[in-house]
Amino acid sequence: MEVDQDQMVRVISLYFFTYFTLQAVGFLGSLGFSVGGAVKGKAPSECKTLTISTFVLLMFYLISMGALSMLVLSSTGEGGSKIITTTLALAIIVTIPATVGGQNIYASPILMYSIPAVITSFTLYVTG
């Protein structure tokens, strides 16, 4: 049985791209901070501010997503943008409602690793 290396790189890169995208969207949705400092109706001590560690974590997510999307694009060819767009849309559809509702869908280790696998499988099935 011969394994296509481009297909293997595409699947593994897309899985980790989906994982980091879901983590980044969930992280951004859970922040709820005000860069200026104050939010209407909240005391200044209750407001979250943008710290260096938050910024570093956000940059790590964004750089990881960029690097993995480049791997997916280079292993796919001209159909790669369709794969990246579909994955981003699915990540937002999955994460935003749970984050707005105040739920953490990634509290369970099983869900944390199975949701990206399901999204990756669905994306590869839909995009061919």
Order of alpha helices (4+ residues) and beta strands (2+ residues): alpha-alpha-alpha-alpha
